[in-house]
């Protein structure tokens, strides 16, 4: 039934499903439930509670995918994405306020949000541009190192430092453009892998940027006052990670909007066309090199900005963060979340970053379990947790687009 | 620089090049038959090294015959490594044949992580480097200031022999013919009566056994094995295969020796900055791929639109 709806939508240009009251309720409730689950994950302490939560999450996933009611819930969120997003923003704010005094949980949430910002960038490169970037962590670290140099040694305003992180990351990406554009598929993967290994080794053996110890980074102080000194907001005691978490969430919201606008504009269509079939796209006058370069550099900007803020939040950066393993974690986040789906990056980020922290007592087996989970998801759900919805071309009505 | 030290460096470079080549050949074989990159390949090297260590130590406990220990180590490496290759190929790579390439890459990377963690957690005290028993005669060959162990020469000769044997296997035997046929065109190969699944799994066994033996050789040469040694070797092997040209047999061998040559060159020319050898080597890899996007020896292919 869904698929006929979709076919009809493509044929007639009508929205796949009209707005309805239950649909709106679903669009409000699903994000609430998701953030509720995240709050639960942050709250639990016992191993069995974590296990129970994971089982519930998997069950919800199966229900959402396999049952008719679940599928219509997902469909409702998709058609009324405006309402769903608003609900998600409010839920996220409520979550942050609930944990306002909890350093550790806020740090986790901010980390997930910043990795998700990088995930949006990586999605633009991979899901839209079709360039497999295996050096995401390297570009992330370039952003952090830029922040360390600029914020630590110059008086540049910190908002500009963030922007500079993105610009430097993109500029270094320019060096890689020639090999990236000339090659395809696995060869691109190798170019980025080689770059990641090269950069990490260079940072480690060269003392200009602190060598293996890395560099210190001053805290983020966008409007003159350091985030690290914040202790109260409107009379409430808060952790100094709260402003960071808010900034990270705001950055994600911006990246999300930018990415979504890019996806829906002719730029996104051009990128999709080039990725799907380079030859057909160039027959229609689209330059593959141009759109792939655009995707690669735009993605790098986002990854670099996220890295700069992450560095300022942590207060230091070292070459370990640029390693191949870290790049793999970022890549796993977007592939697990579903290539091209920005919300997926948040969900998968929570699974990959927070879950291992909650499984401390089985620390030894963490990597093993992580690897098995990733394999299981890719093997049985190749589109990821939240696959990218099909693009419905044609006239769409109201706010449903 | 002293000629003896120079020769030592060159010998070391040859040795590394041979190991890289043996690993790279596997990448190229897998890519040939399935058009996939199996990234757990590097960790198969460590699996082979540890299997050899286990086999050799077990025999060493029973009788004190280094030759017998070596034979059993070799057999264990080939069996366990080949099995690992077949299992990963059959359960993860073949079913995902039609999935996006990045999925296969990620899945096999994770499979590699599992192998690595399995060694770290499964072998007693597996997280630390393990000494590898001395199994070859310890004669020294000395010429002026140049001194080299007889065992190293043996390892080098054995490696070259194995690479030649692989070449002959691919070019002269029916199995090799089947592998080449599948690499060229799966459908036509099937029409000609070639068992696709068996050929692919056979290729995985062959490539993984090669990597395993490379692991054994590294153990013999450095007298130490380490659970994480495979990760970097995998990246280098992949780089060598791509620079040489995925899908060909000569290309990865060339790529492997080239990579080792660049590393050795940096060590010789800039002895103070030898830490930069990987930086330079990977820089050369990026530059070469920019210049030759399909590798030095390109796989013959035509694109139909």
Contacts between the chains, C-beta under 8 A, distances in Angstrom:
chain1	res1	chain2	res2	distance
A	126	B	102	7.0
A	132	B	101	7.5
A	132	B	102	5.1
A	132	B	105	7.5
A	176	B	286	7.3
A	178	B	290	4.8
A	179	B	286	5.5
A	179	B	287	7.7
A	179	B	289	5.0
A	179	B	290	3.7
A	179	B	293	7.7
A	182	B	289	7.7
A	182	B	290	6.1
A	182	B	293	4.2
A	183	B	289	5.9
A	183	B	293	4.5
A	183	B	294	7.9
A	184	B	293	7.7
A	185	B	101	5.7
A	186	B	31	7.4
A	186	B	37	5.2
A	186	B	101	6.4
A	186	B	105	7.7
A	186	B	242	7.0
A	186	B	246	6.8
A	187	B	242	5.9
A	187	B	246	7.9
A	187	B	289	6.1
A	187	B	293	6.4
A	187	B	294	7.4
A	187	B	295	7.9
A	189	B	37	7.3
A	189	B	101	7.9
A	189	B	102	7.6
A	189	B	105	6.4
A	190	B	238	6.1
A	190	B	239	6.0
A	190	B	242	4.5
A	190	B	285	7.4
A	190	B	289	6.7
A	191	B	286	5.7
A	191	B	289	5.6
A	191	B	290	7.9
A	193	B	235	6.1
A	193	B	238	7.3
A	193	B	239	7.6
A	194	B	235	7.9
A	194	B	239	5.9
A	194	B	282	4.3
A	194	B	285	4.8
A	194	B	286	5.2
A	194	B	289	7.9
A	195	B	282	7.4
A	195	B	286	6.3
A	197	B	235	6.1
A	197	B	278	6.8
A	197	B	282	5.4
A	198	B	278	7.3
A	198	B	279	5.3
A	198	B	282	4.1
A	198	B	283	6.0
A	198	B	286	7.4
A	201	B	275	7.8
A	201	B	276	7.8
A	201	B	278	4.9
A	201	B	279	5.0
A	201	B	282	7.7
A	202	B	276	7.7
A	202	B	279	4.9
A	204	B	275	8.0
A	205	B	275	3.9
A	205	B	276	6.0
A	205	B	279	7.2
A	279	B	305	5.3
A	324	B	231	7.5
A	324	B	235	7.0
A	328	B	106	7.7
A	328	B	109	6.2
A	331	B	102	7.7
A	331	B	106	6.6
A	332	B	106	6.4
A	335	B	102	6.6
A	335	B	103	6.8
A	335	B	106	5.7
A	339	B	100	7.8
A	364	B	121	6.4
A	365	B	117	7.7
A	365	B	121	7.1
A	367	B	113	5.9
A	367	B	117	5.2
A	368	B	113	7.6
A	368	B	114	6.3
A	368	B	117	4.3
A	368	B	118	7.5
A	368	B	121	7.1
A	370	B	110	8.0
A	370	B	113	7.6
A	371	B	110	4.1
A	371	B	111	7.4
A	371	B	113	4.1
A	371	B	114	4.9
A	371	B	117	7.1
A	372	B	110	7.8
A	372	B	114	6.8
A	374	B	106	6.8
A	374	B	107	7.6
A	374	B	110	4.8
A	375	B	92	6.9
A	375	B	107	5.5
A	375	B	110	5.0
A	375	B	111	6.7
A	375	B	114	7.8
A	378	B	96	7.5
A	378	B	99	7.7
A	378	B	103	5.3
A	378	B	106	6.2
A	378	B	107	5.1
A	378	B	110	8.0
A	379	B	92	7.2
A	379	B	95	7.1
A	379	B	96	7.1
A	379	B	107	6.9
A	382	B	96	7.5
A	382	B	99	5.1
A	382	B	100	7.6
A	382	B	103	5.9
